[in-house]
Amino acid sequence: MVKNYNKKITKLINWSKLFFPTVCLKYFPPNFIIRNPITKSVKSAIKKGDEVMVIVYHIDNYDEMKQQLSSPDFQKYITELKRTFQEVVQSVLSTENVLSLHDFFSENFTLLVRVDYRSETSENVEKAIWQIADNVQTSLKEKHQIINMSLNTGYAFIEKNNGFLQETIVKAHQIAFLMAVERQAFKYDEMANKIKKIIVNKEIRVLAQPILDMETKEVRACEMLTRGPCGTSLESPLRLFSIAKQMKCLYDLEMIVLDKTLEQIKSTTWKQDIFINFTPLTIGNHRFVRELMKKMKKYKEITPKRITIEVTERESIEGLQYFIPNLRSLREMGFRIAVDDTGSGYASLHSINEIMPDIIKIDRSVIQNIDKSSVKESMLKGILLIAKEIGSIVVAEGIENEEEALVLSRYNIDLAQGYFYGRPASLNRSI
């Protein structure tokens, strides 16, 4: 399959059937050409500062399924598969974020999605990718029990700052296709080398976003946010951490973020608290507590009580053997624990119940336009009741305007964070 890919691409371009721009996710005839709407939508998303992902869903057992059914029944199955894919994508993703959906030689589906890394995390995006695959398989299995379709996925980001946009779309599609078809054998060589270089040379930046007291407007803490090498394809934190996870080096990258943060605290004589993000995978690593304390010993003037470990990403903590024991050890040492993304994804009642955090951070998906939504206000009330019950401090993040801030003030939120109060910048005494 992989060896025939280039031939298929040539044939595909000749047939002008690479990408079908889908307003309301409609399928188009095979002779639909590569034209401006799709490139314009990708260009527009990139211009706004968003990322664009190309996601390929590959039917691993396509030929086997074809042999199981008669030709008419198989065509009916494929037609139903297309309809199911369309319905599932619409149910999982916001329509405004879907740039394109199409079938590719029947055994593949390609999805182009706009991602705003300011409000989305790599785990949340990856979760949506797999959720689509799972929902499609489950839906069809219920209707056709004798057919057990197997979907593999692969995805890649469209590179920015490239004058030949159609070429970069094709390149991203090739990478996503190869990942889906040969998920184990294919190595993301180019990105792997870039990530390796970043880790070896510690080529990342950490920026600080202030966290303010809602009542006094005084800065109480800062959250450290990561950026890759400036001007590169991995500058975006979404892309950086997503690729690092694929390359099995997420732990190393997050420990470098810790190094950089401690260095900045020391060099700027910052006295307030610091929030540092760690994924459950890193916190659940058996090496984490030991290596964290080893790094802290180099900076004796920075005590654990000034550091809040922010459990970030919207992923499950299930199956992580050392996660809860490590959190217990961190608390005993004086670190505080925060749960990020409350109100979305896996940052739910279950996670809060398991972690019992000192601080609950309310996700931007709850905060955004809360002044116009009674449902979001009700969600906020529920989170505040939980926080009061377990004695957690509440941080509202992602506040971008005065209207949102006024609603949160009315509910006596403890701390606030967002562009309305301050954008990420270098850590210094005057932030």
LINLINJO-V394545 format. One record per backbone hydrogen bond with DSSP energy under -0.5 kcal/mol. NH is the residue of the N-H (numbers start at 1). CO is the residue of the C=O. E is the energy in kcal/mol with one decimal. If there is no record, write none. Layout:
# LINLINJO-V394545
nh = [NH & NH]
co = [CO & CO]
e = [E & E]
This chain:
# LINLINJO-V394545
nh = [5 & 8 & 9 & 10 & 11 & 12 & 13 & 14 & 15 & 16 & 17 & 21 & 22 & 23 & 24 & 25 & 32 & 35 & 38 & 39 & 40 & 41 & 42 & 43 & 44 & 45 & 46 & 47 & 48 & 49 & 50 & 51 & 53 & 54 & 55 & 55 & 56 & 57 & 58 & 58 & 59 & 60 & 60 & 61 & 62 & 65 & 66 & 67 & 68 & 69 & 74 & 75 & 76 & 77 & 78 & 79 & 80 & 81 & 82 & 83 & 84 & 85 & 86 & 87 & 88 & 89 & 90 & 91 & 92 & 93 & 97 & 98 & 98 & 99 & 99 & 100 & 101 & 102 & 104 & 105 & 107 & 108 & 109 & 110 & 111 & 112 & 113 & 113 & 114 & 115 & 117 & 119 & 120 & 125 & 126 & 127 & 128 & 129 & 130 & 131 & 132 & 133 & 134 & 135 & 136 & 137 & 138 & 139 & 140 & 141 & 142 & 143 & 144 & 147 & 148 & 149 & 151 & 152 & 154 & 156 & 158 & 165 & 168 & 169 & 170 & 171 & 172 & 173 & 174 & 175 & 176 & 177 & 178 & 179 & 180 & 181 & 182 & 183 & 186 & 189 & 192 & 193 & 194 & 195 & 196 & 197 & 198 & 199 & 200 & 201 & 202 & 203 & 204 & 205 & 207 & 208 & 209 & 210 & 211 & 212 & 213 & 214 & 217 & 220 & 221 & 222 & 223 & 224 & 225 & 225 & 227 & 228 & 232 & 235 & 240 & 241 & 242 & 243 & 244 & 245 & 246 & 247 & 248 & 249 & 253 & 254 & 255 & 256 & 257 & 258 & 259 & 260 & 261 & 262 & 263 & 264 & 265 & 266 & 267 & 268 & 269 & 270 & 273 & 274 & 275 & 276 & 276 & 277 & 278 & 280 & 282 & 283 & 284 & 285 & 288 & 291 & 292 & 293 & 294 & 295 & 296 & 297 & 298 & 299 & 302 & 303 & 306 & 307 & 308 & 309 & 309 & 310 & 310 & 311 & 311 & 312 & 312 & 315 & 320 & 321 & 322 & 323 & 324 & 326 & 327 & 328 & 329 & 330 & 331 & 332 & 333 & 334 & 334 & 335 & 336 & 338 & 339 & 340 & 340 & 342 & 343 & 344 & 344 & 347 & 348 & 352 & 353 & 354 & 355 & 356 & 358 & 359 & 360 & 361 & 362 & 362 & 363 & 366 & 367 & 368 & 370 & 372 & 373 & 377 & 378 & 379 & 380 & 381 & 382 & 383 & 384 & 385 & 386 & 387 & 388 & 389 & 390 & 391 & 392 & 393 & 395 & 396 & 397 & 397 & 399 & 405 & 406 & 407 & 408 & 409 & 410 & 411 & 412 & 413 & 415 & 416 & 417 & 420 & 421 & 422 & 425 & 431]
co = [2 & 4 & 5 & 6 & 7 & 8 & 9 & 10 & 11 & 13 & 12 & 19 & 99 & 21 & 22 & 22 & 29 & 33 & 35 & 35 & 36 & 37 & 38 & 39 & 40 & 41 & 42 & 43 & 44 & 46 & 45 & 115 & 113 & 156 & 53 & 111 & 154 & 109 & 56 & 152 & 107 & 58 & 150 & 150 & 59 & 61 & 62 & 63 & 64 & 65 & 70 & 71 & 72 & 73 & 74 & 75 & 76 & 77 & 78 & 79 & 80 & 81 & 82 & 83 & 84 & 85 & 86 & 87 & 88 & 89 & 94 & 94 & 95 & 97 & 112 & 112 & 20 & 110 & 108 & 103 & 105 & 104 & 57 & 102 & 55 & 100 & 53 & 111 & 97 & 51 & 115 & 116 & 116 & 121 & 122 & 123 & 124 & 125 & 126 & 127 & 128 & 129 & 130 & 131 & 132 & 133 & 134 & 135 & 136 & 137 & 138 & 139 & 140 & 144 & 146 & 147 & 149 & 58 & 56 & 54 & 52 & 163 & 164 & 165 & 166 & 167 & 168 & 169 & 170 & 171 & 172 & 173 & 174 & 175 & 176 & 177 & 178 & 180 & 182 & 187 & 188 & 189 & 190 & 191 & 192 & 193 & 194 & 195 & 196 & 197 & 198 & 198 & 202 & 227 & 225 & 425 & 223 & 208 & 221 & 416 & 218 & 414 & 213 & 211 & 211 & 273 & 209 & 275 & 207 & 223 & 205 & 235 & 229 & 232 & 236 & 237 & 238 & 239 & 240 & 241 & 242 & 243 & 245 & 244 & 249 & 250 & 251 & 252 & 253 & 254 & 255 & 256 & 257 & 258 & 259 & 260 & 261 & 262 & 263 & 264 & 265 & 265 & 220 & 306 & 222 & 274 & 308 & 224 & 310 & 312 & 279 & 279 & 280 & 282 & 285 & 287 & 288 & 289 & 290 & 291 & 292 & 293 & 295 & 296 & 299 & 301 & 303 & 304 & 274 & 307 & 336 & 276 & 308 & 309 & 338 & 278 & 310 & 313 & 317 & 319 & 284 & 320 & 320 & 322 & 323 & 324 & 325 & 326 & 327 & 328 & 329 & 330 & 331 & 330 & 307 & 309 & 359 & 311 & 338 & 361 & 347 & 341 & 347 & 344 & 346 & 348 & 349 & 350 & 351 & 352 & 337 & 337 & 393 & 339 & 360 & 395 & 342 & 363 & 363 & 364 & 367 & 369 & 370 & 373 & 374 & 375 & 376 & 377 & 378 & 379 & 380 & 381 & 382 & 383 & 384 & 385 & 386 & 387 & 387 & 358 & 360 & 415 & 362 & 395 & 417 & 401 & 402 & 403 & 404 & 405 & 406 & 407 & 409 & 408 & 394 & 212 & 396 & 399 & 418 & 418 & 208 & 428]
e = [-1.5 & -2.3 & -2.7 & -2.3 & -2.5 & -3.0 & -2.8 & -2.4 & -2.1 & -1.0 & -2.2 & -0.7 & -0.8 & -0.7 & -0.6 & -1.1 & -1.9 & -0.8 & -0.7 & -1.1 & -3.5 & -2.2 & -2.2 & -2.7 & -2.7 & -2.1 & -2.4 & -2.4 & -1.5 & -1.6 & -2.2 & -3.0 & -2.7 & -3.2 & -0.6 & -3.2 & -3.1 & -3.1 & -0.6 & -3.1 & -3.4 & -1.0 & -2.7 & -0.6 & -1.2 & -2.3 & -2.2 & -1.5 & -1.1 & -1.1 & -2.8 & -2.1 & -2.0 & -2.2 & -2.5 & -2.3 & -2.4 & -2.4 & -2.4 & -2.0 & -2.7 & -2.7 & -2.2 & -2.3 & -2.8 & -2.6 & -2.0 & -1.6 & -2.1 & -2.7 & -1.8 & -0.6 & -1.1 & -0.7 & -2.6 & -1.4 & -1.0 & -1.9 & -3.9 & -0.5 & -2.9 & -0.8 & -2.3 & -2.7 & -3.1 & -2.6 & -2.3 & -0.5 & -3.4 & -3.2 & -0.9 & -1.6 & -1.6 & -2.3 & -2.6 & -2.5 & -1.9 & -2.0 & -2.2 & -2.3 & -2.1 & -1.5 & -2.8 & -2.8 & -2.3 & -2.3 & -2.7 & -2.5 & -2.1 & -2.1 & -1.8 & -1.0 & -2.5 & -1.2 & -0.5 & -0.6 & -0.5 & -2.7 & -1.8 & -1.9 & -2.8 & -1.0 & -1.8 & -2.1 & -2.2 & -2.4 & -2.3 & -2.2 & -2.4 & -2.1 & -2.5 & -2.8 & -2.6 & -2.2 & -2.0 & -2.6 & -2.7 & -0.5 & -3.0 & -2.9 & -2.9 & -2.5 & -1.7 & -2.9 & -2.5 & -2.2 & -2.4 & -2.5 & -2.7 & -2.6 & -0.7 & -2.0 & -1.6 & -2.8 & -3.3 & -4.3 & -2.4 & -0.5 & -3.0 & -2.8 & -2.8 & -2.0 & -2.5 & -2.8 & -1.7 & -1.3 & -2.5 & -2.6 & -3.7 & -0.5 & -2.4 & -2.0 & -1.8 & -1.5 & -2.8 & -2.6 & -1.8 & -2.6 & -2.1 & -2.0 & -1.8 & -2.2 & -1.4 & -2.8 & -1.9 & -2.5 & -1.9 & -1.5 & -1.8 & -1.7 & -2.1 & -2.8 & -2.3 & -2.5 & -2.2 & -2.2 & -2.5 & -2.0 & -2.3 & -1.9 & -0.9 & -1.2 & -1.5 & -2.7 & -3.1 & -0.5 & -2.6 & -0.5 & -2.6 & -0.6 & -0.5 & -2.4 & -2.6 & -1.7 & -1.5 & -2.5 & -2.6 & -2.2 & -1.6 & -1.9 & -2.2 & -1.7 & -1.1 & -1.5 & -2.1 & -0.7 & -1.9 & -1.9 & -3.2 & -0.6 & -3.2 & -2.9 & -0.8 & -0.8 & -3.1 & -2.2 & -1.1 & -1.4 & -1.4 & -1.1 & -0.7 & -1.3 & -0.5 & -2.5 & -2.1 & -2.3 & -2.1 & -2.5 & -2.2 & -2.0 & -1.4 & -0.7 & -1.0 & -2.0 & -1.9 & -2.7 & -2.2 & -2.3 & -0.6 & -2.3 & -1.6 & -1.7 & -0.5 & -1.4 & -2.8 & -2.4 & -2.6 & -2.2 & -2.7 & -3.0 & -2.0 & -1.8 & -3.1 & -2.8 & -0.6 & -3.1 & -2.6 & -1.6 & -1.4 & -3.4 & -2.2 & -1.9 & -0.9 & -1.5 & -1.9 & -2.1 & -2.5 & -2.3 & -2.1 & -2.2 & -2.5 & -2.0 & -1.9 & -2.7 & -2.3 & -2.1 & -2.0 & -1.0 & -2.6 & -2.6 & -2.8 & -2.4 & -1.7 & -0.6 & -2.2 & -1.8 & -2.5 & -1.6 & -1.9 & -2.3 & -1.9 & -1.0 & -1.7 & -1.8 & -2.3 & -2.7 & -2.3 & -2.5 & -1.5 & -2.1 & -2.0 & -1.3]
